[in-house]
Every structure is written in structure tokens, then in C-alpha cells.
């Protein structure tokens, strides 16, 4: 019973509150104290679709006509660059070829000069050998000629000695230890043109007998067959030593 009473009282209280609220709304009742209520603003969410970004316009891009002219100029410039490169390459190759030819020329000149020097040295050595050989032959021939001249001269000396001995009359005063040396001056005909006493024996008669023997001979005709060289070398002047034992030239 108590529960029913409580439930009824609750219903009644609820109805009373609702009635008062309704009455306040109808008559515009405002409470003594105004309460400010801030209500949130509702924002309608919408799906935003981003538009694609516009490509930056290249201000340097020209019209198709200008673009074509630019391409032509670039092509022309490229062709000119390629032509310059090709020309530079040709110039480098030409210079390299010229350098190679110059090097070959210098090398050939060096080889030719070296060959020339080698040939000159070989010729000099050959000439030196020939000269040495010729000198040796000449020296040998000179020795042979000297020997032959000496043999011929000895034969002419023996002739002069014999002719003087045949024409010498020894004086009675002659002694074995006496000796007189005279010098005969001759000409190519063999004639005696002068007699000079180089060494006296100390006996005037002995010296005069020697001089008279030379004057008696007067001429050695056999000397005319002598070679002029041999005559000038050995018989232009002839020294003769007279002694009682023998005559010595």
C-alpha cells in the first residue's frame, strides 16, 4: 500500500512540474536570473575535391613558329659545332701527320748523316791504311834504293881510289905513319875542279905528291853514267886519305 502511495505521489509531482513548464512557455515567463547558453555552431562537413594543379606556364616557351626557328638555330649551331670539331680533328690529324713526317725526315737525316760519317771514317781508315802501306813500301823502297846507291857508290869509290893510286908517286920521304887527307871538288862530268888539303901529313913533299896525283887524274869519266841524285848526294865532294900503306876513301 505504501508503495502504491509513493508511486502516486511521484506521478502527481511529475505532472505538476510539466504543467508549470508548459505554463511558463505559454506566457513567456522568464526567470529572474538569465542564463546565457552558448551552443556550438554546427559546420557542415563536405568532401572537398582538389582540382589538379595547373602546370606553370613556361614564359620562355614561344609560339610554334618561333619554336621552329629556335630549333633551326640550335640545329645550325650544333652543325657548326660539329663542323668545328671535325675541322679541329682534321687539323690535329694533319699536324700529327706533319709531325710524324718531320720526325721521319729528321730520323732519315740522322741515319744519312750517321751513314755518311761511317763511310767517311771507313774511307779515312782505308786511306790511313793505304798511306801507312804506301809509307812502308816507300820506306822499304828507299832502303832498297839506299842500299843500291851505296853499292853503286862503293863501286865508284873503288874506281876513284884505283885511279888516284895509279897516278900517285910516293916521295922518298914517305913513311908508314904519314897520312894526308884531301877533298876533291867534282862536277857531273867527273872532272876534278878543286883539291883541298884537309889534313897534312907534316911532310910537304908527301902532301904535294898527293895533290899532283889528283891533278894527273883530272877527270873520272865513269862518273858521267852516275845518276844525278847519287852524284849530288855522295860525289859532289869526295874526301880521300893517302897513306904509304893504302888509299882510303
Residue pairs with C-beta under 8 A, 6 or more apart in sequence:
23 29
61 67
62 70
149 229
149 230
149 233
149 234
152 226
152 227
152 230
153 230
153 234
153 235
156 220
156 222
156 223
156 226
156 235
157 238
157 249
159 220
159 222
160 184
160 220
160 238
160 240
160 249
161 240
161 247
161 248
161 249
163 217
163 220
164 213
164 214
164 217
164 240
164 242
164 247
165 247
167 213
167 214
167 216
167 217
168 209
168 210
168 213
168 242
168 247
169 209
169 212
169 213
170 206
170 209
170 244
171 203
171 205
171 206
171 208
171 209
173 203
173 205
173 206
174 203
174 206
174 209
174 244
175 203
175 244
176 243
176 244
176 245
178 201
178 202
178 203
178 206
178 243
178 244
179 199
179 201
179 241
179 242
179 243
180 197
180 199
180 200
180 201
180 206
180 207
180 210
180 241
180 242
180 243
181 197
181 198
181 199
181 239
181 240
181 241
181 242
182 195
182 196
182 197
182 198
182 210
182 211
182 214
182 239
182 240
182 242
183 194
183 195
183 196
183 198
183 237
183 238
183 239
183 240
184 192
184 194
184 195
184 214
184 237
184 238
184 239
184 240
185 192
185 193
185 194
185 195
185 196
185 236
185 237
186 192
186 193
186 220
186 223
186 231
186 235
186 236
186 237
186 238
187 193
188 223
188 224
188 226
188 228
188 231
189 219
189 221
189 223
189 224
190 219
190 220
190 221
190 222
190 223
190 224
191 218
191 219
191 220
192 214
192 215
192 217
192 218
192 219
192 220
195 211
195 214
195 215
197 207
197 210
197 211
198 239
199 241
200 207
201 207
201 242
206 242
210 242
213 242
214 240
223 231
223 235
226 235
238 249
239 249
240 247
240 248
240 249
241 247
241 248
241 249
